[in-house]
Amino acid sequence: MVANRGEIAIRVFRACTELGIRTVAIYSEQDTGQMHRQKADEAYLIGRGLAPVQAYLHIPDIIKVAKENNVDAVHPGYGFLSERADFAQACQDAGVRFIGPSPEVVRKMGDKVEARAIAIAAGVPVVPGTDAPITSLHEAHEFSNTYGFPIIFKAAYGGGGRGMRVVHSYEELEENYTRAYSEALAAFGNGALFVEKFIEKPRHIEVQILGDQYGNILHLYERDCSIQRRHQKVVEIAPAAHLDPQLRTRLTGDSVKLAKQVGYENAGTVEFLVDRHGKHYFIEVNSRLQVEHTVTEEITDVDLVHAQIHVAEGRSLPDLGLRQENIRINGCAIQCRVTTEDPARSFQPDTGRIEVFRSGEGMGIRLDNASAFQGAVISPHYDSLLVKVIAHGKDHPTAATKMSRALAEFRVRGVKVRRHQAQPLAVALGRPCGQEARRPQAALAAPTGPGSPALVCVPPAARVPSSRLGGPSQTTPETSTEVSPTILL
């Protein structure tokens, strides 16, 4: 059973079908017509009478469905309950396997302060920060007096950019503390925050790890997730372009070291910031499958969901043919997220019925989606992700060219979203592109100079308006009646 919805539920169902495993979906009252319900062998309503999101967070209902229908294992997907230790424990108590780390490891990794302490104990470098969640604005003042600005507030018990606020001066401190607390409380049910020194213009590099119950841990190399908007990843690249081989060795080595320190089992991601001097800092562990796991699968030819299921069955990594010396990088993969967000309304999600849908396909293109088809109803209740587009090529320029071509082919009508007429976009990864490189100013990481991450290159005649980059628009984008999706690139 997949305790989730949308594209990740379908991704897991497909893996189960390939392994000869029957699948069970759960769905809320608002999701009765969603595709993930149709893709499973069985489907059951949960959260009757509850709010749309709360239905997928109602542990008693989910466990009840699992027990009544003889479910052997539950995959949490990403988001919702995927990093909730109490859900992992509830599955264990009900005699249902949780496809992920043990409840104790989920708890430790979900508490960013404890995860930080574990990293320090493992000898992994961390960003200067508080040793425990702060309980008052006064503590934030004390931290800024010690380390100076900028600083960043982060939710102690969640991620995904929620509860995260950067502060550049004392004048901004109180307002951002209040907002971060409120966001964390609303998103995770706990407003606890911790404070770190903010590393300016870093690269955001994460390492995919995989472990089994026998103590075997390996890495599947890194992904560059530096292109972000509002601390949300929008483009992911594997492997990271122009990453110093010695730095790659340190990042992957520290990831495995940290995983062994905590006894990690199943799939997870260790995330780092890399500053302009090439120094790396641990920031968190995501004890689940990531949205961007696809690019790692493309370059390593390892099906991470298959591996998760097999590990949960009790098989060892060597039994699966997964040994570190056998993991090789094969080419480059890029993932872009096409969403139903309207740039004209500050990227607010849009809803409605899709009247026409035409995707970009072809050699080297993979599409992971759930609601991207003619007649699909885009709900206001859930994430605005429409489809993940993954391009794979022999090298970064080849993958970028395929991505640009695929994105240019997309056409969607019916959902009120808007796209600037600049298509195709050429994505240049540290190579000359013949046009001016525009860099998303809202990105968490976008350093200049050698080793910089992906640049978005737009023909000079049709540049991306800087309103998408956080500043006043220099050009007026055309509004098309043949509406295309927002291409977050």
Secondary structure, 3 states (H helix, E strand, C coil): CECCCHHHHHHHHHHHHHCCCCCEEEECHHHCCCHHHHHCCEEEECCCCCCHHHHCCCHHHHHHHHHHCCCCEEECCCCCCCCCHHHHHHHHHCCCEECCCCHHHHHHHHCHHHHHHHHHHCCCCECCECCCCECCHHHHHHHHHHHCCCEEEEECCCCCCCCCEEECCHHHHHHHHHHHHHHHHHHHCCCCEEEEECCCCCEEEEEEEEECCCCCEEEEEEEEEEEEECCEEEEEEECCCCCCHHHHHHHHHHHHHHHHHHCCCEEEEEEEEECCCCCEEEEEEECCCCCCHHHHHHHHCCCHHHHHHHHHCCCCCHHHCCCHHHCCCCCEEEEEEEECEEHHHCCEECCEECCEEECCCCCCEEEEECCCCCCCEECCCCCCEEEEEEEEECCHHHHHHHHHHHHHHCEEECCCCCCCCCCCCEEECCCCCCCCEECCCCCCCCCCCCCCCCEEECCHHHCCCHHHHCCCCCCCCCCCCCCCCEECC
